[in-house]
Every structure is written in structure tokens, then in C-alpha cells.
């Protein structure tokens, strides 16, 4: 899932998302069509892609928040990363 935040994939993912929306009439409120496939692998891949889009959208929206919130979240992440690094030593 962490690769969902990779900006290198942004244009390809956006193109794929537009295609999925158009092919499944999601713009008309029919999102359930993504989970009503016979092929369970396709259902899983659709769900995975939608989750990745949600994570990517959240990542992109971080810059629209108030500076204090961004600052606090950034330092919480730093703390978590350093604690994880200490555990792995």
C-alpha cells in the first residue's frame, strides 16, 4: 500500500481511475459494480485499486491543511520512524 503514495505512478493511476469510473458507471452512483464480478481476483484488484486511490488522495491533500496540523503530523511520523529504526537495530 505504501507505493500508492508514489507520485511516479500518478498519471497512470489517474488514467486508470478515469477508465474504471467510465466503464463501471461509477459517476452515476453504481460503485457496487466493482464488487459484482464473477472473478474474485478481479474483485480483489478493484478493491485494492480503490484503496490505493484513497491513500494517494489523502497523501496529496496533506498540503492543503493548516501548517500547525501538517507540522504536528510530520513530527509524529518522524517519531514513529525513529522508534521503528531503534527497534530494528
Long-range contacts (C-beta under 8 A, 24 or more apart in sequence): 1-51, 1-52, 1-55, 3-52, 4-51, 4-52, 4-53, 4-55, 4-56, 4-59, 5-55, 5-56, 5-59, 10-56, 13-52, 13-53, 13-56, 16-49, 17-49, 17-53, 20-46, 20-49
